[in-house]
Amino acid sequence: MKIFAIGLGPGDPAYLAPRARLAISESQVVVGYTGYMGMVADLVEGKECISTGMRGEAARCQSAIEEALKGKLVSVICSGDAGIYGMASLLYELAAQHPEIEIEVVPGITAAASAAAILGSPLTNDFAVISLSDLLTPWAVIEKRLRACSQGDLVICLYNPQSKKRNDHLKRACAIVLEHQPGQTNCGYVRNAYRAEGSQSQICTLDELSRAEVDMFTTVIIGNSGTRVINNKLVTVRGYAV
């Protein structure tokens, strides 16, 4: 009995890990968010597919467990990496009473790495990743984490920076960082990193970032005191002697 928890990476098939491709091709059942099934349409053709819309995460994982208990080889897919804001932890939680089910996490390229590569090399030194979605994490906790990271001069990568219902979260996050970092701090953001729709990126200052129009498909990187703009690329120096 086995379930693969698979990160598809950013969406472009060229960035899908070989292990992930093999695991999906070997699986009898593939479970995932409806929007992600199209990313691997060629690999899931002819297989039993179970999909749900947004907020159906628990139901999807439970379906995967039920299929695995029938003796089927199952893949649960998600974007990016399955263990970074992905489905792996939920699978482990729901399958806690079924130690007979083996869960293998197959890593994928997370949005932080994708966005950083497009912008340049902004994550070369210590950094933190924070989601601005308060659907599962209270905003007070998010604020506490933002404040601690900006006080510690960490580069901060923001997931889920803004949505139609949360249209001021990036502005609020920038205001917190501005308490400890100057407005000229170098930043950047990328929309649709390595996706079929095409990527758009922008380098800006922290002041400019607080006024930027972004969405849930955007990954934001706030630099630290060591982040520079070098030949139109965002680079955080590590301290090598040059």
C-alpha positions, 0 to 999 in steps of 0.5 A: 500500500503506497501513496506518492505525495508529488510536487509538480513544480511550477507547472512547465513540464520541463521542470517536473522532476524525473522521479515525479514523472515516473511515480505518476506514470506507475500509479493507478490512481491520481488525486489532485486539485482540478486545476493541477490535473491539466499540468500532467494531462499526458501522464494521467490519461487512462488512469483513474483520476479523483479531483476537487476544487479549492478547499477540498484538500482533506477530501482529496487526501482521504480519497487517496487513503481509501484507494491505497487501502484497496491495494492501489498505487496512488499519487497525490499531486500538488503544485510546487513542492508537496512538503512546502504548503503542500499535501504531504503533512495532511496525508501523514495526519490523516493516515496516522492510523494506517501505518501499513500505508507507505507515503513517499514524498517526491520533491518539486521546485517550490515557488520561492526557488522558481521566482528567485531564479527568474529574478536573479539570486536573492535567496543566496543567504538566510531567508524565510518563507511566509504565506500571507493567507490567513485562511489557516494561520491567524493574521496576528501570527503572520504579523509576528513572523513578519516582524521577527524576520524583518528584525533579523534582517532575513530575506523574506519570500511571500506566498499568497500575497494578495487575493480579491478578499485579501486585497490589503495583505501585501500592503500591511506586510510591507508596513511591518517590514518598513518598521525595521528596513528602509524603503529603498530595500531592493525587492522583486516579484514574479507572476506565473513563474515558469508556467505556460501562461508566461512569467512576468517579473518586476524588481522594485524597492520596498516602498514601491512594493507596498503599492504593487498590484499582485495576486495569488499567482505572484511570489514576492521576495523582500530583500535584506541589507545585503540585497543588490540590483546587479545588471538588472538582477536581484542578488543577495550577496553572501559575503565572499571575498571578491 
